[in-house]
Amino acid sequence: VRHGALLGRDSNRAATERHATVLNEAHEAAMRGAAWEFEHNTSDIVKMCCLLSGLAIMLMPRKGDVRKDSAFEGRVLMPFLEPPTVNPGVKRLILLPHLGEWAVFSMDRKGKPVVHLRDTGLDGLGQCVLLLSKEQRKKDTER
């Protein structure tokens, strides 16, 4: 479990020792690039990784340290991420693994969740990423 986008040294060493083949395949996919992988790879998991990597880049702070900053500005909740809390009304993406669903939600001022979108699979993640990207563009134009 981590808060940043990059693996720490210890995690990387453990992954290399225990999952060398998977790590090598991930490295080769990264070298080919997300656009190529999304177009040519038949795996929905790989395509989801492509969408999430694009979202990570889109939400990366303009200034800061990618090694220390929170991945996705704390706006993505997954079993392996420990994001910081965000302000009420900020839309966040969550993976609900027990349901096989992706959802975009925010918290109201009373701390109750407001669900904006829920869907399954690659198409569901795509719709969620589109919703977050619209929010980000709106935020960027307000700056």
Secondary structure, DSSP 8 states (H G I E B T S, - for coil): -BSSSS--HHHHHHHHHH-HHHHHHHHHHHHH-HHHHHHH---HHHHHHHHHHHHHHHTS-SSS-TTTS-GGGG-EE-TTB------TT--EEEEETTTTEEEEEEE-TTS-EEEEEEEEHHHHHHHHHHHHHHHHHHHHHH-
